[in-house]
Structure formats: structure tokens, C-alpha cells
Amino acid sequence: MVYEFRYLAPRTASELAALLDGHKTDGKILAGGTDLIPNIRNGLMKPRVVIDIKKYEGADRISFGSDGLSMGPAVTINDVLRSKDARERYPVLCGCAHELASHQIRNRATVTGNVVNASPCSDMAPALLCLGASAVIRSATGERIVPFSQFFAGVKKTVLVPGEFLERIVVPAASAGAVGRYMKLKRIAGHDLGIVGVLMTRHEGRLRFAVSSAAPTPVLVDTVTEKDSPDEAARKVLAAVSPISDVRGTREYRVHMIGVYVRRLLAEVR
Amino acid sequence: MFDDIKTADLAYVGKKAGRPDMVEKLTGEAMFVSDMELPGMLHAQLKKSPHARARIKHIETAKAAALPGVRAIITGEELDYHIGLYIVDKYILAKGEVRHYGEAVAAVAAETLEQARAAVEAIEVEYESLPPVLHHMDALKPDAPLVHPDLGTYSYVTAAFTPKPGTNIANHTKLRKGDVDKGFAESAYIVEREYSCPSVQHVPMETHVAIVQWGKGDKVSIWTSAQSPFTVRNLFCHAFKLPHINVRVQTPYVGGGFGGKAGIGVEPLCAVLSRKANGKPVKFQASREEEFSLLPCRSALTYRIKTGISADGRILAQHMTMYWDSGAYADYAVNVTRASGFSASGPYEIPNAWVDAYTIYTNKPYGTAYRGFGHVEFHWAVERHMELIASAIGMDPLEFRLKNALRPGCHTMTGEEILPGTGNVVKCIEEAARRVGYGTLTAAEKAREKKTGWKIGKGVAALQKAPAMPSFTATSVVLKMNEDGSVLVNLALCDYGQGTYASIRQIVAERLGFDIEKVKVAFENDTDRDPYDWQTVASKGLLLSGNAAILAAEDLLKTAYAVAGEALRANPRDLAHDGTKVYIKHHPSKSVSFSSMAVGLAMPNGNGIGGPLIGVGRYIAQGLSNLDKETGEGNPAIDWTYGAHGMIVEVNEDTGEYRVLKVASVYDVGRAINPDIVRGQAIGGMIQGLGTAICEGYIYDQQGRLLNPSFTDNKIPTAKDLPMEIECAVVETPQVDGPYGARGVGEHSMISVAPALGNAIQKATGAEITHMPMRFEDVWRAIQKKEPIDNWITKSPVGSCRSAPELRNHE
């Protein structure tokens, strides 16, 4: 597929916001490009203007402060894995990051890209959902903050409207220290999209589950309590998802494995 | 034919020796066709069919032709060349009708790749879509659409193949041995089951690529990533009716082939574009997606086996029906069918055998050679079948295998007698079993089971393969001595990664008695420079070319001795040599050096004698015969390489998840010329086999479109998928006519890996899996006795593995 587009690389966040405002219908943001470029190559996306989000001052900043862990739009998955703050305070975030694709792709792919792409099989979404992270969304006219529990709107859809961009992801300081584990069922031991993925976190007596590849969006389940039996917990999680059958697996197997993972996680995450 | 010398008495053979291509490949210095650019070179791109079957009503190219940089556009309509290896059934570009999704219908050559892509997008094709026939079992139904209605008019190799015009059967291979009805009547048990595996892709690192220049006077130069330069030349000349002298094929370093680059590929396409572009060189390199659907794959197989067994566990009769999915063209699939037909029982004696092997056309990408040439696929069936028979009759599967394995005095299905030098499959099976501790769990394994809750199972599977090749397959090697007494080896057998050149180098150095540093095997192949070799396929390279290398070394020495005899006034019979000189045995101080004789010896008075030293070795397969087309009897095998895998696997019964804890592979290679290369082949093939066992396979929708046309959903294993422990070992029963006793092992490592896994899973869980691959879900379904998913053609009405075991007692 031969496709020509304009490439713009704004130098400030406000310049970026202004550009997006002017290209609401024909613009696409380029972060790591690990989804956008294949989509353009395969003719699935035809943006007239590609706006690089990585070039403005501070886009690649990852820092920990009183608000928590803040990640700009150019922060790659490997940046997260290299960050001492992320590793020490948010092991769950790193656990999910590790399951995302291959090392080479993790060098390019960004955390924001992974959630803005809004694939049902996003590997970062489960971590952000369980850790109560928020999306700081900016546009030419202002800023709004949306918790990730309300961020995904459907298959490959988010609450972002044209002109808006995800400027920062903030993982609250209150979630630091949460323990958990992400179980991802794959076809090979190497890099693969998940057949299903289940993350469980345990923090200050509170359990949370997030499930990928099992519904139109990644799903957060925070109704499971310590008192629930493993079967009851699995029932609650399964009630929140609606897996389909496709080339990676049948609905029947996905349902079964989500239940298995929930029970395994309850036993393993201590 | 060749002396069997103890390894201890050899300088290089059987010892460690590095690969001559190692540094070039590790540093990126090695030049592949992918890297090459020629002055004025154009780039080709293809317009491909979005339909599995459709009539081409019109192709509009005017808009594309007007685009900048476009130098040539070609459609099938203007070409009339039929190509084909065994059945000449394919056009260079689809003509009249497209027969599979992804088939090329038009081609463009332009100055840049981008211009070529833009031009392809500007080509408009009007199709009338036709109902495709997708599953090979559906294609056998009387009302199935015909993929090739003109099959009766095609030319084909009549000595080996039997197409059935008016049907979708491209070939029917038969084998009849003994009296099957009598065998079944005498049997105490009869077990009948059906097995299947889907099409898979070779996935070479370097995708198919060629550059072709159609020069003045119809002189054609071809640079291609191919396994067999002489076969490319021969098929090319036949297709274009050109004298062989006009065509030169060069293959530099080749980035893998695995059978997918065995015949002819994208070369004719580049050639017709170059001709139309007034002789500018044209390059085409397939994208990874094109590798999956434009270029050929491995055929799918459905295999029904019915076996009669005596009360004491001896096979008395076996009825075997193979249904090979050829896809849209016959290519190698017909010969895969033939070669699999005569080997269909695996390494077991079947006194009464009946084989029908069909190659069936469907509207899917076509099948070709793939490492193992059918044996990976049908051994999946045979070795699962042996396991299922054993469990059905209450016998240990290992004991059942050993009881029926081929031993000296047994006869193969084609009537060939097994001799003590044929190879020892019994020893391979026993050794593989021993290395995995078959039959029991160790204390550590029991403790592991207790800790993980996963069940550990151990399985064994055996294998055999002979080269599938014409009975008169030949090769040659030429040695040329350089001025300093070093030696250049020229041959057209390619080393596209398997490492044969390292072994050839050892053989030449060994036989010459030279320091190995003085022997160079020229890596890039060239039909204008190198002596003939048929093809680099079939695991026959080391045996045939190794023998030719020995003969070439002997010829070079003979010539050198003649010159030295003249110079030293000695009878050549009284001469001997070391790494640098020829000397008189009884006056060792009287000698003449190889370097002084290399390009002709100058006597002290200036007279010249001899001339450049060249050694020629020619070798042809001997004693092979065509198989009788009605009975399949004859001698098809120059050598049989036997082997076996033992496998330990742990399985979670609740989920079907499993991990391979250990693989032990054992092959009777006759003699390991280069043990490291045998090990490399053993591990590489095993992991490739494991890939097809655990996850690989084409999945189509109801319209015949490939649903997993890329690495996103057509996964192959990575380094992380390696088993936790791998052992490789050899049994060495010398091949009497092999070089230093060696026989080939290039393909064998991939064979029977899948059934070893299936057997181990069955041992652990009782799951009776009969279709490949064994994804976790497939294992879970088999354990839970749920209906298997048959999504190789989604929602196909034809199940791939729904047959139930039939066990009946003949009183």
C-alpha cells in the first residue's frame, strides 16, 4: 500500500493541541507507531496528517511525585520496565509490561498508545484499571481527567473525542505497593496476543481483577471480596465479560480459562 | 563402495570442524539476493486475487501504465507459458480464472518500489466470483467444482504419476503388497482411525526473491534465493523454450528454504517483466504475507489407517488412505504423495499392505516440498496410530513398536529387503526411550507432579525417510588446485543453512590428506561455473555429493601422481603424498610439491609437464528403479535414515496447558561426519517440528480467504519455546555406499516430533488427540472428551478428526 501523508512534529504540548484542533477529521497521532504504521501499510487507516506526539518537551517524562506515577505520551513500555519508581512501587505495572509483545516492540510501543488503541487485548489496560489510574486528557480548549474505569468505550474506541490527546497517565500514589499477577494465555511461550489475560491485585485488603481479550474492552471487576469463595470470585469475574470465538480460541475455552485463572490467582497472590 | 575407517584413524571426518560460512553470516558480510542491487534495476510488484475462485472478466491497466516510473505491466492474458514440476498445470500469472486467494493476476515493474506499488493499486480487475472448493474431502464429491477442468490436456511425468481427468485428483499413487483381506481375516483386532494436519508455512528468514535480466539475444541472467540452481535453469528453459546455454542462474548465500525454494519460484515472473522492459534487470521480493498465500505452503493431510493385529500384537495387515490437499496446483504435492505412499507405514513391517494416496486440487494456496516431504504429516498419523492401537489392545506402545519395527530380513512395503547395513531403527527407539526414562517416573518427577499438580507423561515415536528423488539422480564435484597447493571445491549442491559445505570440506581434506585450512568450498553457486547437481533436497546432498567429493579428490591425486611420476622418474604406484608434496616411498627425500605442480610443472630445464591440477568426481544413484504403478513395488530408496524421539511433557489436566520438559532425539546417521552439524540439524528440525505440533496452521474462512495470513495469528515458536532439556544422539550403522558410511539427516529431525508430543500427552492424561497442531485448547478438549474444534476451515461441515476408534474381535 502506497500512501502519502503529511508528517508534523509539534515542539510544545500547546502546539500539539492546536494542530489536533485543526485536523480533527484527517489527523492521527503517532506515538510508537507499532499499530498505526501497520494499519497504514495494510490500508486500514488513511490519515492525511500524522502528528508525532513524541517530539515535544516532556513527552517522554516518567516521574513519581505526591500524585503518583506520571507517564507522558512518549514513555515506552521499556521505559516503564527501566524505571526504578515503577519497578519498586508498581510491580503490577511492570508485570503487565513484561507480557506485552517482544523486547524490540517494547522499545517502540508506548503505554499511552497501548490504551488509546483500545484493543480488547491491551496488556497495559489491566494494570491501569486495577491500580486506579487516570487519563489526563488535553485539548486546545482545556483538560479533563478520566479514570481508566471509564476510559474505554468499545472495541478500539475510547472516550477521547477529535482534538483531544492523552497527555499523561497518572497512577495514584495510593496504589503504590499493590501486589498482583497477570496471567496471559498465549499460543507460544514467546510474544503473542493474549487468548485471555487476567490480572489480580491485592492492596490494603482490597481485591481487584482486570480481564483482557474477553469483552469489547478490557474489563475491571472490583466486586470480589476476601470473603468470596474461589468459585464465587470466578462467577463475579465471568459475569462481567463476554468472550467471543475466533482464530485464537473459542468462547467456551476462554470462559473456562478465565475461571481457572481467577482461582489460580486467588491462591497465588498473597 | 567406500571404506569404513575407524573415526580414531581419521583426521577430520567425525571431528569438530567449523562452518566455512560462519564469520560471513555472523558479521552480515554474506551477500544475499535480498541485498543485491544492479545498475538500472527495476522493482516488481503484483496484483493479487481477493477471491479463492473467480473468472477474470477484465483487467484495466491503462491508468497504472500512465503512472510515473512504470516500465512494464503484464497480465496473464499476454503470456502462454505453462509451468510445473511434474504436472504442467500453472501459468506464470493467472489466466482466465484465479484458483486461490492471493494468486497473482498482473505484475508491474517500475523504477522504484513505491512506484510499482502505486501502479499495482491503480490496476482494476473485474472478477466474476465462482463457488470455490476448499476442503480436500469436499473436492472428492461428485458434484464438486473442478479446479482444473482441462486436467486431461496437461502434460505430466507419466512414469510416476496418474492424474484423473474429470475429477480434482491430480495423482493417485497405489501400493499393493500381499493379501490384505486375508491379513484382516486372520487378525484378532482391527483398529481404524483418521488423522489430520493443516497446511503450514516454511517461514524462511529470507523470503522468496529473484533478480532477472533478459538480455540481448535471449540471454537470461538469474540471481535467485533458491535451493537448486540447475533445476531453476532446466525448468526455466523448458517453460520459455530456450537453449540451456542461454540461461545462467546464480545463487549467492540463501537465507533458508526448507523445501519452499526447491523448484522454480518467482524467477519466470521477473523474466517476463525484464523482457518487456527492454532487458532491464527486475527484482521481486515477496513480502511476508505473500510468503503465506502467493507462494506455496505444506499440504494439509487427512489420513485413514485401518490395521489388523494378531493376538500377540503383530501387525498382519494395514489399509492406508491418504488424502493430500494439493491446493490450486500440483507442484511438488503429487510427488509428496508418491514418496509418502511408499513409506506410508513408517519403520514397521507390514506383511499385507494396501495404500491409496490421492493428491487433491482445491482452491487454496498450493502445496510444495517441506522438510520431510510428507513424512512429518503422515508420521503424525502413523505414530499416533501405533500408540492408539497399543492402548486399544492393552500392550505397551514401546513394546508394540519394537515388536513390529523393521529389522534385517524384513521387507519394506515396496518389497525391499532390510539388510544389516540399512540402519537400525530398533536401537534408535530403545535409545530414545532410555534417554527419557520411558515407562516410569523418577522420584524427582513424582515430586514435581505433586508440587505442580500437572501430570507428567513420556512418549516415544519412531521415524524413517529415504530421499524422494528420480532413480537416476546425479551430482558432481570439481576440485581445482590453486598456485599455492590449496584447493577450491566447486559444486552446485547448495548450502542454504544446513551446513553440508562444512562436511564436504572435511571429506575433501580427509581424502586428499591436506590441512583443512587449504580447502575452500566456493559458497555462491553458478550454473555457468559449477558442475551439475540435480537439487538440494531430500536429505541426499551429503551422500551423493560426499561420494562425488571423494571421487574428485581421488581423481586429483591420480593426476598429481601421474605428473609427479614423470617428474621423479618413478612409477606412480611407488609414490605417496603428504599435505604438501608427492614423494617416492622408497626414497622419501625425492619429492615434488603440490604447489609446483598446481598449474603445470616446470622442469629444471624449463620444459613444462602436466597442466593445471583438476579433479572431477561424478556420482549417480545406483540400483534404484521406477515403482510399478499398480502395485508400488520396486526400489525407491538409496538409503533409509531411521530415528526416534523420546519426549517428557507435563500437562495440566484442567486446562490443557503443557510444557515440554525434555526431548531426546536419536538418528542412525551411519557416521556423523560433523557431529556439531548433526546436532544443529537435530535441534533445528526438532523445534521446527515442535512449532507445527504446538500451534502452526493455516485457517481459512468459508470464502477461502486466509484468516491468519501473517505472524500476528500464524505463530511460530521462539527461543522461549525450546524444551527445557534437549539431548541428541546418533547410532552409527555405516551406510555401505555412503561417504565414510554417512547418510542424510537434514529432514529427519522434524519428523515424528508431533506424535512424540501427542503420545506423551496421552500417557499423561489419556487424551486421544488425532489432529495437529495440539494447541492448549485442543488438548483440553481431548481430555474433556469434547468435540474438537475444526476451524481449519471455519464452520466447515467436514470434520477433521471425528472418527471413533473401531475395535472388534475376530473370533
Chai-1 contact restraints between the chains, C-beta under 6 A:
chainA,res_idxA,chainB,res_idxB,connection_type,confidence,min_distance_angstrom,max_distance_angstrom,comment,restraint_id
A,V2,B,E114,contact,1.0,0.0,6.0,A-B,restraint_1
A,V2,B,R117,contact,1.0,0.0,6.0,A-B,restraint_2
A,V2,B,A118,contact,1.0,0.0,6.0,A-B,restraint_3
A,R187,B,C695,contact,1.0,0.0,6.0,A-B,restraint_4
A,R187,B,K715,contact,1.0,0.0,6.0,A-B,restraint_5
A,I188,B,C695,contact,1.0,0.0,6.0,A-B,restraint_6
A,I188,B,K715,contact,1.0,0.0,6.0,A-B,restraint_7
A,I188,B,P717,contact,1.0,0.0,6.0,A-B,restraint_8
A,I188,B,D721,contact,1.0,0.0,6.0,A-B,restraint_9
A,A189,B,K720,contact,1.0,0.0,6.0,A-B,restraint_10
A,A189,B,D721,contact,1.0,0.0,6.0,A-B,restraint_11
A,G190,B,T718,contact,1.0,0.0,6.0,A-B,restraint_12
A,G190,B,K720,contact,1.0,0.0,6.0,A-B,restraint_13
A,G190,B,D721,contact,1.0,0.0,6.0,A-B,restraint_14
A,D192,B,K715,contact,1.0,0.0,6.0,A-B,restraint_15
A,V247,B,I699,contact,1.0,0.0,6.0,A-B,restraint_16
A,V247,B,L707,contact,1.0,0.0,6.0,A-B,restraint_17
A,V247,B,N708,contact,1.0,0.0,6.0,A-B,restraint_18
A,V247,B,D713,contact,1.0,0.0,6.0,A-B,restraint_19
A,G249,B,E777,contact,1.0,0.0,6.0,A-B,restraint_20
A,T250,B,I789,contact,1.0,0.0,6.0,A-B,restraint_21
A,Y253,B,E777,contact,1.0,0.0,6.0,A-B,restraint_22
A,V260,B,T655,contact,1.0,0.0,6.0,A-B,restraint_23
